[in-house]
């Protein structure tokens, strides 16, 4: 079914235009109602002239009231309502005098005095101008509340974006220091090709982290490619001690997640598993769909959290429970970013299997790249696999 390309705009987007529309529609409707009433009461057609004059009078006086109310609405409530209760009867009295004068001219032979005519039309003008005043204040107070709500939402969005940016840019200074130190060492040893390769990879990784929007999302495939840039740098330091294993479900490769969400987990595994063991460790990343949920697991074969009585300080920073997951900056940042992006609709769990090692499980709602406005990667992921003899394996083609 074809849909017409119509995008309705809010009625009060242009307040000036909305005011004049309401003015003409409101007073036009009042004139039409009074005209129909006079016709039903078998008034002569010439009486419609009085209806027209009364409408023009009310329209003009309401314009003057709009100027006065526009200033009063910015004042304190006591002053606003106090002055309004004084101004409104005066405006109604002026309108009643004008309408009574026109009626006296129309009914020149009438026995009713001018004062009686004024009192006769006073209640009608009071009803019209009172209703107009109530609507004026109600609409403007509503618009003020809407503006405050929009302003609060913008401030919250800016605060959220700033917080996400802060979390995103909290790169571990040890990673930069160690990488630059390794490059300096290679330069001193006159190993220019490895130094240049390491510097190029560092530049590519930092450029990617800086150009990606802090609140933006990427696909799992794109996140894995970013991790490869990071791991290529670290592998030049640890060589065969750093072994990786990527197991990506082909259906999960196109799922979305916050950018650079997994990098701190891998960095955490390198720092506390690979660098603390002479034989190094294996880091495994798995991504799979569980119903309509994307589950990602980062595990390592490091010491884990066993022998807690003699565990080193780094292990204590990794330990967590349901109330306080971790005091480590990387893990804490991930938890905060998940809360910012998904609220309570996520899972962030830390495990230490009995056989050793350390595992972090992240589970978020499944969202395809097209739904998040991300261009689908051209490369089609292959079936999930792993080769234990290779230093790095992955399921992405």
Order of alpha helices (4+ residues) and beta strands (2+ residues): alpha-alpha-alpha-alpha-alpha-alpha-beta-alpha-beta-beta-alpha-beta-beta-alpha-alpha-beta-beta-beta
